[in-house]
Amino acid sequence: MRELSDKLFLISLFLLLVTFLYAGFGPTHAIKGDAEDQEEEPKTRLQRKIEKQDQRLAAVWKMKLLWISVGGILLSVLLSYL
């Protein structure tokens, strides 16, 4: 039972990582927006970056893959206690 729990945890953790990468939380999206906003005011640029991050985070909360991976992690924790 312990091996099943460990494998389920690792698979769920991998799915969680894939979910965040698919949603755009990676180094390419963080760097990409900097070059196109150079002529704007620094405060306006910061507000736009924060809005983009909020939109990405809201998109992650709506993804079913996130909830499947979180459920898998919780199930693996429960299986480890049995």
Number of C-alpha atoms within 10 A of each C-alpha: 10 13 11 11 21 16 12 20 22 15 15 24 17 12 19 20 14 15 19 18 12 11 14 16 17 11 9 9 12 13 9 10 14 11 8 9 15 10 8 10 9 11 9 11 17 13 11 14 16 12 12 15 16 12 11 15 15 12 13 19 11 10 13 11 17 20 17 14 23 17 14 21 21 16 15 22 16 11 16 15 9 8
